[in-house]
Amino acid sequence: MGETEPTLRLPELQKGENLPQLVKNITQENINLYAQASGDFNPIHVDEDFARKSPYGGTIAHGMLILSYLSQMMTIAFGRSWLSGGKLNVRFKEPVRSGDVITVSGNIRNIEQEEGKIRINCNVLCQNQRGEVVITGESSLRLPRK
């Protein structure tokens, strides 16, 4: 299966269907690599001495790093259709720390017929190993009607 070949396909999609779950181990190395890629070297992310004195008590991952895992899940589920026009609307609820294990999940909230296409609306969620919600929200995309 190609990297952008979807795992979920029409017409089998149904309301309530789960999206492919991802589990990600968050390490300081991942955080540092994201800082290099993004150019965001805020000390709360990369300076352990600075971060230890902050209200967080240690470094935290960039929110966009964790959000990228949601997009990865959506790409696995819907392939190029997600990449060419998917939308996310999320809320960041809790920081993600080095050492956390994040589970990315979601389900299809509803399926609508819209202007010759099918609109898929999903609930999305990221939780840490303690079950705390770190990101919650919605995603949507349009699929061509086949």
C-alpha positions as CSV (number, residue, x, y, z in Angstrom):
1,M,0.0,0.0,0.0
2,G,1.4,3.4,-1.0
3,E,2.1,6.1,1.6
4,T,-0.9,8.1,0.5
5,E,-3.2,5.1,-0.3
6,P,-6.1,5.3,2.1
7,T,-7.0,2.5,4.5
8,L,-10.6,3.6,4.7
9,R,-12.6,3.6,1.4
10,L,-16.1,4.4,0.1
11,P,-18.7,3.0,0.1
12,E,-17.8,1.0,3.2
13,L,-17.4,4.1,5.4
14,Q,-20.0,4.3,8.2
15,K,-20.9,6.7,11.0
16,G,-19.1,5.7,14.2
17,E,-16.3,3.8,12.4
18,N,-13.0,4.2,14.1
19,L,-10.0,5.7,12.4
20,P,-6.7,3.9,12.5
21,Q,-5.1,4.5,15.9
22,L,-1.5,5.6,16.3
23,V,0.7,5.4,19.4
24,K,3.7,7.7,19.6
25,N,6.5,7.8,22.2
26,I,7.5,11.4,22.8
27,T,11.2,11.8,23.5
28,Q,13.4,14.8,24.0
29,E,15.2,13.8,20.8
30,N,11.9,14.0,18.9
31,I,11.2,17.4,20.4
32,N,14.7,18.7,19.5
33,L,14.4,17.4,16.0
34,Y,11.1,19.2,15.6
35,A,12.7,22.4,16.9
36,Q,15.4,22.1,14.2
37,A,12.8,21.4,11.5
38,S,10.5,24.3,12.6
39,G,13.1,26.8,13.8
40,D,11.2,27.0,17.1
41,F,13.9,26.9,19.8
42,N,11.7,28.3,22.6
43,P,13.6,27.1,25.8
44,I,10.4,25.6,27.2
45,H,10.9,22.9,24.5
46,V,14.7,22.4,24.3
47,D,16.4,23.8,27.5
48,E,15.8,21.3,30.3
49,D,17.3,23.5,33.0
50,F,15.1,26.5,31.9
51,A,12.0,24.3,31.6
52,R,12.6,22.6,35.0
53,K,12.2,26.0,36.6
54,S,9.0,26.8,34.7
55,P,5.4,26.0,35.9
56,Y,5.6,22.9,33.7
57,G,8.6,21.5,35.6
58,G,10.3,20.2,32.5
59,T,10.3,20.5,28.7
60,I,7.1,20.2,26.7
61,A,6.6,19.2,23.1
62,H,5.6,21.7,20.5
63,G,1.9,21.6,20.0
64,M,2.3,21.4,16.2
65,L,4.5,18.2,16.7
66,I,1.6,16.5,18.4
67,L,-0.9,18.0,15.9
68,S,1.2,16.4,13.1
69,Y,0.4,13.0,14.5
70,L,-3.3,13.7,14.0
71,S,-2.6,14.6,10.4
72,Q,-0.6,11.4,10.0
73,M,-3.6,9.4,11.3
74,M,-5.9,11.2,8.8
75,T,-3.5,10.6,6.0
76,I,-3.4,6.9,6.8
77,A,-7.2,6.8,6.9
78,F,-8.0,8.9,3.8
79,G,-4.8,9.3,1.8
80,R,-4.5,12.1,-0.8
81,S,-8.1,13.3,-0.1
82,W,-6.9,14.4,3.4
83,L,-3.7,15.9,2.0
84,S,-5.5,18.0,-0.6
85,G,-8.2,19.6,1.5
86,G,-8.6,18.2,5.0
87,K,-9.3,20.5,7.8
88,L,-8.7,20.3,11.5
89,N,-10.3,22.3,14.3
90,V,-8.8,21.4,17.6
91,R,-8.2,22.6,21.2
92,F,-5.0,22.0,23.1
93,K,-6.0,20.9,26.6
94,E,-2.7,19.7,28.3
95,P,1.0,19.9,27.5
96,V,2.8,16.8,26.3
97,R,6.0,16.1,28.0
98,S,9.1,14.1,27.1
99,G,8.5,10.5,28.1
100,D,4.8,10.7,27.4
101,V,3.1,8.1,25.2
102,I,0.4,9.6,23.1
103,T,-2.5,7.7,21.6
104,V,-4.0,9.4,18.5
105,S,-7.6,8.2,17.7
106,G,-10.8,9.3,16.2
107,N,-14.1,8.2,14.6
108,I,-16.4,9.2,11.8
109,R,-19.0,11.5,13.3
110,N,-21.1,11.7,10.2
111,I,-21.2,11.5,6.4
112,E,-23.0,14.1,4.3
113,Q,-23.7,14.4,0.6
114,E,-22.5,17.8,-0.6
115,E,-22.1,19.4,-4.0
116,G,-21.4,16.1,-5.9
117,K,-18.9,15.0,-3.2
118,I,-19.1,13.3,0.2
119,R,-18.1,15.2,3.3
120,I,-16.7,13.2,6.1
121,N,-16.7,14.7,9.6
122,C,-14.7,13.1,12.3
123,N,-14.0,13.4,16.0
124,V,-10.3,13.4,16.8
125,L,-8.5,12.9,20.1
126,C,-4.9,12.7,21.5
127,Q,-4.5,11.2,25.0
128,N,-1.4,10.5,27.1
129,Q,-0.6,7.3,28.9
130,R,-2.6,8.5,31.9
131,G,-5.7,8.9,29.8
132,E,-5.5,12.7,30.0
133,V,-6.9,14.4,26.9
134,V,-4.1,16.6,25.4
135,I,-5.9,17.5,22.1
136,T,-9.5,17.2,21.2
137,G,-11.4,18.4,18.2
138,E,-12.8,17.7,14.8
139,S,-11.6,17.0,11.3
140,S,-13.4,17.1,7.9
141,L,-12.6,16.3,4.3
142,R,-14.4,15.8,1.0
143,L,-14.2,12.6,-1.0
144,P,-15.2,12.4,-4.6
145,R,-18.4,10.4,-5.0
146,K,-17.7,7.1,-6.9
